[in-house]
């Protein structure tokens, strides 16, 4: 018996729609990361992108437990001296709520070039509308 290794050309990705309304951020990010990697498929191969496309809507309504809304901070660095900038979770939610989910999912993917390509399969939107209706995404609950 030989070990099955998926080929990049043979992968048929599907589209999934996930509603983040009322979902806990970490638990949602784990499910989305597994869909993007293809971990639930029997043809999963670690070094091949066998995952599916995921559209997340209502990113602004994701839930954080405990005091994370006030205590968690995101750091960005401009590259210049004194260019560190810290923003609280609350500030990021007001300006770019889709960044919160994108950042959480990115942290749950492997740290390599393949993960960078996998992350392009994640589409996050703050509201309920999205431009991917033509792809007929299957709505799933996580």
Secondary structure, DSSP 8 states (H G I E B T S, - for coil): -------GGG----EEEEE-TT-BHHHHHHHHHHHHHTTTSTT--TTS----EEEEE-GGG-B--TTHHHH-EEEEE-SSTT-EEEEEHHHHHHH-HHHHHHHHHHHTS-SSHHHHHHHTTEEE-SSS--S-GGG--EEE--
